[in-house]
Amino acid sequence: MIRPSLMLAVAAVAMSGPQVTPPDARPHVLGMLSEDLYQTLDERAMEAGTTAGIAAECGTDPTPVTSAFSAILDTLTLDPADKKMLWQRYKSAQASTIAAFLQNGGAPCADARTIIVCTIHDLARPIS
């Protein structure tokens, strides 16, 4: 379940441009991962990157979020190209979040700790 404050952050990022990779733009991934697993990992990369952007914009260390995302990738047997692509999605979401907040007057820093904790818990959920 996405928290209201995270929804606001995601909405701010969404205003800065599309974040979903169209299926035809990732054909190499589909050969390595199922579409459902790809979507789940892509969503988690986006959530983690967005939260890391909030943390960075609020002067909070994003390392716990980065570590939680890294732990997901470490538990799966992924092709190095897939891992690289997911890290790029994470970094893109982080950068987009920071840019969106710079344009829109800042991040929801009052809720930053809650957003970080909730994201870490979300990232710890088993991948189905």
MMTF fields as JSON, N, C-alpha, C and O atoms, coordinates in Angstrom:
{
  "mmtfVersion": "1.0.0",
  "mmtfProducer": "UNKNOWN",
  "numBonds": 511,
  "numAtoms": 512,
  "numGroups": 128,
  "numChains": 1,
  "numModels": 1,
  "chainsPerModel": [1],
  "groupsPerChain": [128],
  "chainIdList": ["A"],
  "bondAtomList": [4, 2, 8, 6, 12, 10, 16, 14, 20, 18, 24, 22, 28, 26, 32, 30, 36, 34, 40, 38, 44, 42, 48, 46, 52, 50, 56, 54, 60, 58, 64, 62, 68, 66, 72, 70, 76, 74, 80, 78, 84, 82, 88, 86, 92, 90, 96, 94, 100, 98, 104, 102, 108, 106, 112, 110, 116, 114, 120, 118, 124, 122, 128, 126, 132, 130, 136, 134, 140, 138, 144, 142, 148, 146, 152, 150, 156, 154, 160, 158, 164, 162, 168, 166, 172, 170, 176, 174, 180, 178, 184, 182, 188, 186, 192, 190, 196, 194, 200, 198, 204, 202, 208, 206, 212, 210, 216, 214, 220, 218, 224, 222, 228, 226, 232, 230, 236, 234, 240, 238, 244, 242, 248, 246, 252, 250, 256, 254, 260, 258, 264, 262, 268, 266, 272, 270, 276, 274, 280, 278, 284, 282, 288, 286, 292, 290, 296, 294, 300, 298, 304, 302, 308, 306, 312, 310, 316, 314, 320, 318, 324, 322, 328, 326, 332, 330, 336, 334, 340, 338, 344, 342, 348, 346, 352, 350, 356, 354, 360, 358, 364, 362, 368, 366, 372, 370, 376, 374, 380, 378, 384, 382, 388, 386, 392, 390, 396, 394, 400, 398, 404, 402, 408, 406, 412, 410, 416, 414, 420, 418, 424, 422, 428, 426, 432, 430, 436, 434, 440, 438, 444, 442, 448, 446, 452, 450, 456, 454, 460, 458, 464, 462, 468, 466, 472, 470, 476, 474, 480, 478, 484, 482, 488, 486, 492, 490, 496, 494, 500, 498, 504, 502, 508, 506],
  "bondOrderList": [1, 1, 1, 1, 1, 1, 1, 1, 1, 1, 1, 1, 1, 1, 1, 1, 1, 1, 1, 1, 1, 1, 1, 1, 1, 1, 1, 1, 1, 1, 1, 1, 1, 1, 1, 1, 1, 1, 1, 1, 1, 1, 1, 1, 1, 1, 1, 1, 1, 1, 1, 1, 1, 1, 1, 1, 1, 1, 1, 1, 1, 1, 1, 1, 1, 1, 1, 1, 1, 1, 1, 1, 1, 1, 1, 1, 1, 1, 1, 1, 1, 1, 1, 1, 1, 1, 1, 1, 1, 1, 1, 1, 1, 1, 1, 1, 1, 1, 1, 1, 1, 1, 1, 1, 1, 1, 1, 1, 1, 1, 1, 1, 1, 1, 1, 1, 1, 1, 1, 1, 1, 1, 1, 1, 1, 1, 1],
  "groupList": [{"groupName": "MET", "atomNameList": ["N", "CA", "C", "O"], "elementList": ["N", "C", "C", "O"], "formalChargeList": [0, 0, 0, 0], "bondAtomList": [1, 0, 2, 1, 3, 2], "bondOrderList": [1, 1, 2], "singleLetterCode": "M", "chemCompType": "L-PEPTIDE LINKING"}, {"groupName": "ILE", "atomNameList": ["N", "CA", "C", "O"], "elementList": ["N", "C", "C", "O"], "formalChargeList": [0, 0, 0, 0], "bondAtomList": [1, 0, 2, 1, 3, 2], "bondOrderList": [1, 1, 2], "singleLetterCode": "I", "chemCompType": "L-PEPTIDE LINKING"}, {"groupName": "ARG", "atomNameList": ["N", "CA", "C", "O"], "elementList": ["N", "C", "C", "O"], "formalChargeList": [0, 0, 0, 0], "bondAtomList": [1, 0, 2, 1, 3, 2], "bondOrderList": [1, 1, 2], "singleLetterCode": "R", "chemCompType": "L-PEPTIDE LINKING"}, {"groupName": "PRO", "atomNameList": ["N", "CA", "C", "O"], "elementList": ["N", "C", "C", "O"], "formalChargeList": [0, 0, 0, 0], "bondAtomList": [1, 0, 2, 1, 3, 2], "bondOrderList": [1, 1, 2], "singleLetterCode": "P", "chemCompType": "L-PEPTIDE LINKING"}, {"groupName": "SER", "atomNameList": ["N", "CA", "C", "O"], "elementList": ["N", "C", "C", "O"], "formalChargeList": [0, 0, 0, 0], "bondAtomList": [1, 0, 2, 1, 3, 2], "bondOrderList": [1, 1, 2], "singleLetterCode": "S", "chemCompType": "L-PEPTIDE LINKING"}, {"groupName": "LEU", "atomNameList": ["N", "CA", "C", "O"], "elementList": ["N", "C", "C", "O"], "formalChargeList": [0, 0, 0, 0], "bondAtomList": [1, 0, 2, 1, 3, 2], "bondOrderList": [1, 1, 2], "singleLetterCode": "L", "chemCompType": "L-PEPTIDE LINKING"}, {"groupName": "ALA", "atomNameList": ["N", "CA", "C", "O"], "elementList": ["N", "C", "C", "O"], "formalChargeList": [0, 0, 0, 0], "bondAtomList": [1, 0, 2, 1, 3, 2], "bondOrderList": [1, 1, 2], "singleLetterCode": "A", "chemCompType": "L-PEPTIDE LINKING"}, {"groupName": "VAL", "atomNameList": ["N", "CA", "C", "O"], "elementList": ["N", "C", "C", "O"], "formalChargeList": [0, 0, 0, 0], "bondAtomList": [1, 0, 2, 1, 3, 2], "bondOrderList": [1, 1, 2], "singleLetterCode": "V", "chemCompType": "L-PEPTIDE LINKING"}, {"groupName": "GLY", "atomNameList": ["N", "CA", "C", "O"], "elementList": ["N", "C", "C", "O"], "formalChargeList": [0, 0, 0, 0], "bondAtomList": [1, 0, 2, 1, 3, 2], "bondOrderList": [1, 1, 2], "singleLetterCode": "G", "chemCompType": "PEPTIDE LINKING"}, {"groupName": "GLN", "atomNameList": ["N", "CA", "C", "O"], "elementList": ["N", "C", "C", "O"], "formalChargeList": [0, 0, 0, 0], "bondAtomList": [1, 0, 2, 1, 3, 2], "bondOrderList": [1, 1, 2], "singleLetterCode": "Q", "chemCompType": "L-PEPTIDE LINKING"}, {"groupName": "THR", "atomNameList": ["N", "CA", "C", "O"], "elementList": ["N", "C", "C", "O"], "formalChargeList": [0, 0, 0, 0], "bondAtomList": [1, 0, 2, 1, 3, 2], "bondOrderList": [1, 1, 2], "singleLetterCode": "T", "chemCompType": "L-PEPTIDE LINKING"}, {"groupName": "ASP", "atomNameList": ["N", "CA", "C", "O"], "elementList": ["N", "C", "C", "O"], "formalChargeList": [0, 0, 0, 0], "bondAtomList": [1, 0, 2, 1, 3, 2], "bondOrderList": [1, 1, 2], "singleLetterCode": "D", "chemCompType": "L-PEPTIDE LINKING"}, {"groupName": "HIS", "atomNameList": ["N", "CA", "C", "O"], "elementList": ["N", "C", "C", "O"], "formalChargeList": [0, 0, 0, 0], "bondAtomList": [1, 0, 2, 1, 3, 2], "bondOrderList": [1, 1, 2], "singleLetterCode": "H", "chemCompType": "L-PEPTIDE LINKING"}, {"groupName": "GLU", "atomNameList": ["N", "CA", "C", "O"], "elementList": ["N", "C", "C", "O"], "formalChargeList": [0, 0, 0, 0], "bondAtomList": [1, 0, 2, 1, 3, 2], "bondOrderList": [1, 1, 2], "singleLetterCode": "E", "chemCompType": "L-PEPTIDE LINKING"}, {"groupName": "TYR", "atomNameList": ["N", "CA", "C", "O"], "elementList": ["N", "C", "C", "O"], "formalChargeList": [0, 0, 0, 0], "bondAtomList": [1, 0, 2, 1, 3, 2], "bondOrderList": [1, 1, 2], "singleLetterCode": "Y", "chemCompType": "L-PEPTIDE LINKING"}, {"groupName": "CYS", "atomNameList": ["N", "CA", "C", "O"], "elementList": ["N", "C", "C", "O"], "formalChargeList": [0, 0, 0, 0], "bondAtomList": [1, 0, 2, 1, 3, 2], "bondOrderList": [1, 1, 2], "singleLetterCode": "C", "chemCompType": "L-PEPTIDE LINKING"}, {"groupName": "PHE", "atomNameList": ["N", "CA", "C", "O"], "elementList": ["N", "C", "C", "O"], "formalChargeList": [0, 0, 0, 0], "bondAtomList": [1, 0, 2, 1, 3, 2], "bondOrderList": [1, 1, 2], "singleLetterCode": "F", "chemCompType": "L-PEPTIDE LINKING"}, {"groupName": "LYS", "atomNameList": ["N", "CA", "C", "O"], "elementList": ["N", "C", "C", "O"], "formalChargeList": [0, 0, 0, 0], "bondAtomList": [1, 0, 2, 1, 3, 2], "bondOrderList": [1, 1, 2], "singleLetterCode": "K", "chemCompType": "L-PEPTIDE LINKING"}, {"groupName": "TRP", "atomNameList": ["N", "CA", "C", "O"], "elementList": ["N", "C", "C", "O"], "formalChargeList": [0, 0, 0, 0], "bondAtomList": [1, 0, 2, 1, 3, 2], "bondOrderList": [1, 1, 2], "singleLetterCode": "W", "chemCompType": "L-PEPTIDE LINKING"}, {"groupName": "ASN", "atomNameList": ["N", "CA", "C", "O"], "elementList": ["N", "C", "C", "O"], "formalChargeList": [0, 0, 0, 0], "bondAtomList": [1, 0, 2, 1, 3, 2], "bondOrderList": [1, 1, 2], "singleLetterCode": "N", "chemCompType": "L-PEPTIDE LINKING"}],
  "groupTypeList": [0, 1, 2, 3, 4, 5, 0, 5, 6, 7, 6, 6, 7, 6, 0, 4, 8, 3, 9, 7, 10, 3, 3, 11, 6, 2, 3, 12, 7, 5, 8, 0, 5, 4, 13, 11, 5, 14, 9, 10, 5, 11, 13, 2, 6, 0, 13, 6, 8, 10, 10, 6, 8, 1, 6, 6, 13, 15, 8, 10, 11, 3, 10, 3, 7, 10, 4, 6, 16, 4, 6, 1, 5, 11, 10, 5, 10, 5, 11, 3, 6, 11, 17, 17, 0, 5, 18, 9, 2, 14, 17, 4, 6, 9, 6, 4, 10, 1, 6, 6, 16, 5, 9, 19, 8, 8, 6, 3, 15, 6, 11, 6, 2, 10, 1, 1, 7, 15, 10, 1, 12, 11, 5, 6, 2, 3, 1, 4],
  "groupIdList": [1, 2, 3, 4, 5, 6, 7, 8, 9, 10, 11, 12, 13, 14, 15, 16, 17, 18, 19, 20, 21, 22, 23, 24, 25, 26, 27, 28, 29, 30, 31, 32, 33, 34, 35, 36, 37, 38, 39, 40, 41, 42, 43, 44, 45, 46, 47, 48, 49, 50, 51, 52, 53, 54, 55, 56, 57, 58, 59, 60, 61, 62, 63, 64, 65, 66, 67, 68, 69, 70, 71, 72, 73, 74, 75, 76, 77, 78, 79, 80, 81, 82, 83, 84, 85, 86, 87, 88, 89, 90, 91, 92, 93, 94, 95, 96, 97, 98, 99, 100, 101, 102, 103, 104, 105, 106, 107, 108, 109, 110, 111, 112, 113, 114, 115, 116, 117, 118, 119, 120, 121, 122, 123, 124, 125, 126, 127, 128],
  "secStructList": [7, 7, 7, 2, 2, 2, 2, 2, 2, 2, 2, 2, 2, 2, 2, 6, 7, 7, 7, 7, 7, 7, 4, 4, 4, 7, 2, 2, 2, 2, 2, 2, 1, 7, 2, 2, 2, 2, 2, 2, 2, 2, 2, 2, 2, 2, 2, 2, 2, 2, 2, 2, 2, 2, 2, 2, 2, 6, 6, 7, 7, 7, 2, 2, 2, 2, 2, 2, 2, 2, 2, 2, 2, 2, 2, 1, 7, 7, 7, 2, 2, 2, 2, 2, 2, 2, 2, 2, 2, 2, 2, 2, 2, 2, 2, 2, 2, 2, 2, 2, 2, 2, 2, 2, 6, 7, 7, 7, 4, 4, 4, 2, 2, 2, 2, 2, 2, 2, 2, 2, 2, 2, 2, 2, 1, 7, 7, 7],
  "xCoordList": [0.842, 0.0, 0.885, 1.78, 0.634, 1.437, 0.876, -0.331, 1.753, 1.36, 1.006, 1.55, 0.098, -0.283, 0.897, 0.935, 1.857, 2.998, 3.868, 4.427, 3.983, 4.737, 3.968, 4.571, 2.645, 1.837, 2.066, 2.141, 2.178, 2.449, 3.809, 3.964, 4.789, 6.124, 6.12, 6.727, 5.446, 5.371, 4.63, 5.006, 3.581, 2.841, 3.738, 3.672, 4.566, 5.476, 6.469, 6.786, 6.958, 7.891, 7.172, 7.726, 5.948, 5.186, 4.965, 4.913, 4.836, 4.645, 5.881, 5.79, 7.036, 8.264, 8.496, 9.444, 7.66, 7.78, 7.49, 7.442, 7.296, 6.974, 8.14, 9.299, 7.828, 8.86, 8.793, 9.693, 7.767, 7.599, 8.236, 7.978, 9.064, 9.698, 8.709, 8.201, 8.417, 7.492, 8.059, 9.274, 7.192, 7.679, 8.602, 9.559, 8.354, 9.194, 10.574, 11.456, 10.777, 12.075, 12.986, 14.127, 12.495, 13.306, 13.292, 13.128, 13.457, 13.342, 14.387, 14.111, 15.595, 16.624, 16.25, 16.664, 15.48, 15.102, 14.101, 14.163, 13.181, 12.128, 12.677, 12.051, 13.83, 14.435, 15.008, 15.119, 15.377, 16.007, 15.015, 15.13, 14.045, 13.101, 11.678, 11.387, 10.806, 9.398, 8.888, 9.466, 7.816, 7.251, 6.815, 7.021, 6.216, 5.77, 6.943, 6.886, 8.002, 9.18, 9.822, 10.225, 9.922, 10.486, 9.677, 10.245, 8.346, 7.493, 7.678, 7.771, 7.732, 7.919, 9.255, 9.313, 10.321, 11.638, 11.708, 12.33, 11.077, 11.056, 10.304, 10.748, 9.177, 8.415, 9.226, 9.209, 9.931, 10.744, 11.93, 12.315, 12.508, 13.591, 13.07, 13.732, 11.89, 11.289, 10.946, 11.215, 10.355, 10.001, 11.246, 11.283, 12.266, 13.499, 14.192, 14.651, 14.272, 14.919, 14.186, 14.805, 12.854, 12.051, 12.283, 12.467, 12.273, 12.496, 13.91, 14.108, 14.893, 16.269, 16.369, 17.12, 15.621, 15.591, 14.984, 15.476, 13.912, 13.297, 14.299, 14.481, 14.947, 15.923, 17.036, 17.391, 17.571, 18.659, 18.201, 18.927, 17.013, 16.501, 16.226, 16.278, 15.934, 15.628, 16.854, 16.739, 18.021, 19.239, 19.387, 20.102, 18.706, 18.766, 19.587, 19.547, 20.316, 21.151, 20.272, 19.478, 20.395, 19.601, 20.195, 19.64, 21.315, 21.991, 21.09, 21.174, 20.233, 19.375, 18.456, 18.205, 17.96, 17.096, 17.927, 17.514, 19.091, 19.986, 20.366, 20.391, 20.658, 21.029, 19.87, 20.071, 18.671, 17.494, 17.26, 16.931, 17.426, 17.263, 18.377, 18.126, 19.591, 20.723, 20.512, 20.872, 19.924, 19.667, 18.717, 18.877, 17.726, 16.81, 17.601, 17.468, 18.411, 19.16, 20.157, 20.423, 20.707, 21.677, 21.032, 21.698, 19.746, 19.084, 18.626, 18.284, 18.615, 18.162, 19.344, 20.368, 19.189, 20.196, 19.786, 18.935, 20.413, 20.081, 21.271, 22.423, 20.983, 21.996, 22.605, 21.875, 23.915, 24.53, 23.883, 23.785, 23.445, 22.783, 21.458, 21.092, 20.739, 19.473, 19.718, 19.0, 20.746, 21.083, 21.458, 21.03, 22.252, 22.669, 21.461, 21.369, 20.529, 19.335, 18.484, 17.943, 18.353, 17.562, 18.226, 17.538, 19.558, 20.256, 20.074, 19.954, 20.053, 19.808, 18.404, 18.215, 17.426, 16.053, 16.023, 15.377, 16.716, 16.807, 17.393, 16.822, 18.533, 19.211, 18.38, 18.368, 17.694, 16.832, 15.676, 15.34, 15.074, 13.976, 14.476, 13.789, 15.657, 16.235, 16.47, 16.081, 17.098, 17.389, 16.111, 16.018, 15.127, 13.852, 13.115, 12.489, 13.195, 12.537, 13.182, 12.491, 14.49, 15.195, 14.86, 14.579, 14.889, 14.587, 13.145, 12.889, 12.212, 10.808, 10.618, 9.884, 11.273, 11.132, 11.82, 11.357, 12.901, 13.555, 12.641, 12.609, 11.908, 10.981, 9.713, 9.135, 9.283, 7.973, 8.043, 7.045, 9.168, 9.232, 9.634, 9.405, 10.209, 10.751, 10.01, 8.88, 10.677, 10.171, 9.337, 9.411, 8.539, 7.752, 8.637, 8.504, 9.539, 10.546, 9.963, 10.57, 8.806, 8.192, 7.858, 7.822, 7.612, 7.255, 8.405, 8.218, 9.586, 10.699, 11.03, 11.206, 11.114, 11.466, 10.427, 10.781, 9.161, 8.086, 8.152, 7.995, 8.385, 8.487, 9.652, 9.514, 10.788, 11.967, 11.691, 11.981, 11.136, 10.852, 9.855, 10.044, 8.799, 7.785, 8.378, 8.059, 9.227, 9.855, 10.763, 10.755, 11.541, 12.421, 11.59, 11.965, 10.479, 9.587, 9.01, 8.943, 8.591, 8.07, 9.116, 8.817, 10.35, 11.429, 11.77, 12.269, 11.5, 11.808, 10.758, 10.982, 9.61, 8.568, 9.099, 9.851, 8.702, 9.117, 8.577, 7.481, 9.353, 8.912, 8.075, 8.52, 6.843, 5.955, 6.012, 5.326],
  "yCoordList": [-1.173, 0.0, 1.234, 1.367, 2.125, 3.331, 4.376, 4.616, 4.991, 6.025, 7.318, 7.578, 8.139, 9.39, 10.298, 10.909, 10.399, 11.28, 10.747, 11.527, 9.418, 8.852, 9.061, 9.28, 8.996, 9.249, 10.676, 10.906, 11.639, 13.015, 13.117, 13.814, 12.415, 12.439, 11.821, 12.358, 10.709, 10.048, 10.934, 11.006, 11.607, 12.519, 13.657, 14.063, 14.167, 15.245, 14.768, 15.497, 13.553, 12.995, 12.757, 13.013, 12.273, 12.003, 13.278, 13.239, 14.397, 15.66, 16.048, 16.819, 15.517, 15.894, 15.076, 15.348, 14.091, 13.325, 11.861, 11.407, 11.107, 9.69, 8.91, 9.188, 7.93, 7.145, 5.663, 4.911, 5.226, 3.809, 3.509, 4.191, 2.488, 2.075, 1.261, 0.256, 1.662, 0.877, -0.515, -0.671, -1.533, -2.899, -3.061, -3.831, -2.37, -2.537, -1.907, -2.144, -1.114, -0.49, -1.357, -0.983, -2.503, -3.365, -4.822, -5.713, -5.093, -6.467, -7.412, -8.598, -6.904, -7.794, -8.318, -9.411, -7.552, -7.95, -9.088, -10.003, -9.032, -10.033, -11.428, -12.41, -11.536, -12.838, -13.404, -14.621, -12.529, -12.953, -13.058, -13.949, -12.153, -12.096, -12.22, -11.815, -12.779, -12.783, -11.349, -10.508, -11.067, -9.717, -9.31, -8.164, -10.233, -9.914, -9.587, -8.628, -10.378, -10.114, -8.802, -8.014, -8.556, -7.287, -6.124, -5.162, -6.209, -5.116, -4.898, -3.757, -5.977, -5.868, -5.207, -4.297, -5.657, -5.075, -3.624, -2.786, -3.332, -1.963, -1.055, 0.058, -1.526, -0.746, -0.519, 0.575, -1.542, -1.386, -0.458, 0.295, -0.5, 0.429, 1.863, 2.765, 2.065, 3.4, 3.877, 5.027, 3.003, 3.383, 3.717, 4.724, 2.868, 3.094, 4.368, 5.163, 4.567, 5.763, 7.038, 8.043, 6.986, 8.149, 8.473, 9.635, 7.455, 7.671, 8.167, 9.034, 7.627, 8.109, 9.577, 10.338, 9.978, 11.381, 12.266, 13.364, 11.786, 12.529, 12.669, 13.749, 11.547, 11.571, 12.574, 13.391, 12.505, 13.415, 14.867, 15.737, 15.131, 16.499, 17.029, 18.237, 16.126, 16.528, 16.483, 16.691, 16.213, 16.187, 14.931, 14.925, 13.872, 12.593, 11.621, 11.672, 10.752, 9.778, 8.741, 8.068, 8.595, 7.61, 6.194, 5.278, 6.012, 4.711, 3.555, 2.491, 3.69, 2.549, 2.11, 0.917, 3.064, 2.724, 2.051, 1.043, 2.611, 2.036, 0.611, -0.276, 0.387, -0.952, -1.93, -3.086, -1.478, -2.353, -2.749, -3.901, -1.81, -2.134, -3.065, -4.02, -2.795, -3.644, -5.079, -6.041, -5.206, -6.539, -7.337, -8.548, -6.656, -7.349, -7.911, -9.085, -7.073, -7.503, -8.606, -9.482, -8.564, -9.576, -10.928, -11.958, -10.941, -12.218, -12.935, -14.117, -12.233, -12.824, -13.12, -12.438, -14.132, -14.424, -13.671, -14.118, -12.523, -11.67, -11.53, -11.567, -11.371, -11.062, -9.701, -8.803, -9.531, -8.231, -7.058, -5.962, -7.273, -6.195, -5.805, -4.63, -6.796, -6.509, -5.722, -4.769, -6.131, -5.389, -3.945, -3.011, -3.781, -2.439, -1.599, -0.433, -2.185, -1.472, -1.083, 0.022, -1.962, -1.644, -0.551, 0.306, -0.571, 0.516, 1.837, 2.892, 1.775, 2.994, 3.534, 4.746, 2.645, 3.06, 3.714, 4.745, 3.116, 3.669, 5.084, 6.023, 5.214, 6.517, 7.545, 8.722, 7.11, 8.004, 8.507, 9.691, 7.602, 7.994, 8.953, 9.916, 8.697, 9.581, 10.974, 11.977, 11.031, 12.32, 13.058, 14.273, 12.326, 12.943, 13.505, 14.561, 12.798, 13.254, 14.549, 15.512, 14.557, 15.764, 16.933, 18.034, 16.699, 17.768, 18.265, 19.467, 17.34, 17.734, 18.588, 19.575, 18.212, 18.998, 20.349, 21.323, 20.424, 21.716, 22.648, 23.853, 22.091, 22.883, 23.256, 24.319, 22.363, 22.53, 22.986, 22.9, 23.458, 24.054, 23.146, 23.502, 22.015, 21.2, 19.906, 19.707, 19.045, 17.707, 17.734, 18.687, 16.678, 16.577, 16.13, 15.013, 17.016, 16.634, 16.273, 15.501, 16.814, 16.46, 14.971, 14.368, 14.381, 12.968, 12.092, 10.894, 12.665, 11.927, 10.645, 9.591, 10.723, 9.524, 8.425, 7.261, 8.787, 7.801, 7.194, 5.984, 8.035, 7.542, 6.56, 5.507, 6.9, 6.034, 4.691, 3.638, 4.73, 3.486, 2.629, 1.419, 3.242, 2.485, 1.871, 0.734, 2.611, 2.081, 0.911, -0.095, 1.025, -0.087, -1.325, -2.437, -1.144, -2.282, -2.853, -4.071, -1.979, -2.447, -3.235, -4.274, -2.734, -3.405, -4.768, -5.659, -4.918, -6.176, -7.257, -8.429, -6.857, -7.855, -8.853, -8.487, -10.11, -11.101, -10.749, -10.206, -11.063, -10.843, -12.044, -13.19, -11.746, -12.863, -13.174, -14.084],
  "zCoordList": [0.0, 0.0, 0.0, 0.835, -0.93, -1.032, -0.088, -0.057, 0.675, 1.634, 0.898, -0.175, 1.459, 0.798, 0.486, -0.582, 1.393, 1.147, 0.007, -0.764, -0.102, -1.217, -2.508, -3.559, -2.444, -3.625, -4.128, -5.336, -3.199, -3.593, -4.275, -5.278, -3.719, -4.305, -5.692, -6.619, -5.835, -7.134, -8.128, -9.297, -7.668, -8.548, -9.018, -10.179, -8.131, -8.515, -9.561, -10.501, -9.401, -10.371, -11.691, -12.76, -11.617, -12.834, -13.635, -14.864, -12.952, -13.648, -14.446, -15.402, -14.056, -14.741, -16.007, -16.743, -16.275, -17.509, -17.287, -16.144, -18.363, -18.236, -17.657, -17.964, -16.818, -16.151, -16.505, -16.133, -17.205, -17.494, -18.839, -19.832, -18.857, -20.09, -20.902, -20.406, -22.137, -22.951, -23.207, -23.323, -23.296, -23.478, -24.677, -24.6, -25.776, -26.943, -26.778, -27.603, -25.738, -25.5, -24.639, -24.373, -24.207, -23.342, -23.804, -22.971, -25.085, -25.558, -24.99, -24.81, -24.701, -24.167, -22.781, -22.397, -22.044, -20.693, -20.727, -19.906, -21.674, -21.715, -21.949, -21.55, -22.585, -22.778, -21.491, -21.345, -20.549, -19.307, -18.153, -17.311, -18.113, -17.005, -17.536, -18.661, -16.724, -17.109, -17.06, -16.372, -17.779, -17.793, -16.387, -15.99, -15.626, -14.264, -13.35, -12.58, -13.433, -12.6, -13.01, -12.155, -14.325, -14.782, -14.225, -13.708, -14.329, -13.86, -12.363, -11.91, -11.595, -10.149, -9.822, -8.994, -10.465, -10.212, -10.681, -10.028, -11.801, -12.299, -11.324, -11.043, -10.814, -9.834, -8.569, -8.004, -8.126, -6.915, -7.158, -6.264, -8.346, -8.676, -8.657, -8.142, -9.217, -9.239, -7.831, -7.484, -7.02, -5.649, -4.837, -4.129, -4.944, -4.191, -4.663, -3.843, -5.969, -6.488, -6.106, -5.758, -6.174, -5.774, -4.303, -3.939, -3.47, -2.04, -1.769, -0.918, -2.483, -2.321, -2.723, -2.112, -3.74, -4.139, -3.065, -2.804, -2.442, -1.336, -0.194, 0.367, 0.136, 1.231, 0.932, 1.781, -0.262, -0.626, -0.595, -0.113, -1.101, -1.142, 0.266, 0.498, 1.204, 2.582, 3.489, 4.697, 2.92, 3.718, 4.564, 5.566, 4.154, 4.864, 4.025, 2.795, 4.673, 3.982, 3.266, 3.922, 1.934, 1.21, 1.242, 0.634, 1.943, 1.959, 2.398, 1.785, 3.418, 3.771, 2.63, 2.458, 1.858, 0.723, -0.366, -0.939, -0.643, -1.639, -1.251, -2.105, 0.002, 0.491, 0.366, -0.005, 0.669, 0.561, -0.888, -1.169, -1.811, -3.229, -3.69, -4.425, -3.265, -3.62, -3.124, -3.803, -1.932, -1.37, -2.257, -2.414, -2.839, -3.756, -4.934, -5.281, -5.534, -6.712, -6.372, -7.195, -5.165, -4.751, -4.491, -4.595, -4.155, -3.866, -5.123, -5.074, -6.246, -7.503, -8.406, -8.359, -9.217, -10.223, -11.483, -12.253, -11.667, -12.801, -13.726, -13.294, -14.979, -15.963, -15.594, -15.175, -15.742, -15.42, -16.163, -15.612, -17.395, -18.149, -17.494, -17.479, -16.953, -16.277, -14.991, -14.69, -14.232, -13.011, -13.342, -12.665, -14.374, -14.774, -15.157, -14.774, -15.913, -16.34, -15.132, -15.102, -14.137, -12.95, -12.119, -11.565, -12.024, -11.326, -12.061, -11.438, -13.389, -14.159, -13.887, -13.787, -13.767, -13.448, -12.064, -11.873, -11.113, -9.762, -9.805, -9.25, -10.469, -10.54, -11.3, -10.941, -12.333, -13.096, -12.232, -12.259, -11.468, -10.576, -9.502, -9.161, -8.972, -7.959, -8.543, -7.944, -9.695, -10.322, -10.711, -10.541, -11.234, -11.619, -10.413, -10.492, -9.309, -8.082, -7.589, -7.257, -7.549, -7.107, -8.028, -7.556, -9.333, -10.293, -10.133, -10.199, -9.923, -9.761, -8.515, -8.539, -7.438, -6.211, -6.315, -5.721, -7.048, -7.265, -8.059, -7.811, -9.003, -9.815, -9.057, -9.28, -8.153, -7.507, -6.058, -5.343, -5.616, -4.291, -3.153, -1.996, -3.411, -2.336, -2.084, -2.53, -1.362, -1.047, 0.229, 1.004, 0.449, 1.677, 2.845, 3.347, 3.269, 4.26, 5.62, 6.362, 5.957, 7.236, 7.281, 8.353, 6.104, 6.022, 5.546, 5.334, 5.375, 4.774, 5.537, 4.926, 6.845, 7.623, 7.425, 7.241, 7.463, 7.28, 5.881, 5.717, 4.875, 3.505, 3.38, 2.758, 3.965, 3.894, 4.568, 4.001, 5.763, 6.499, 5.733, 5.612, 5.219, 4.471, 3.206, 2.856, 2.53, 1.318, 1.646, 0.937, 2.701, 3.092, 3.412, 3.039, 4.091, 4.366, 3.077, 2.914, 2.158, 0.867, 0.104, -0.485, 0.116, -0.605, 0.009, -0.679, 1.293, 1.982, 1.729, 2.031, 1.173, 0.883, -0.145, -1.047, 0.001, -0.995, -2.383, -2.521, -3.381, -4.753, -5.153, -5.092, -5.566, -5.922, -7.383, -7.848]
}
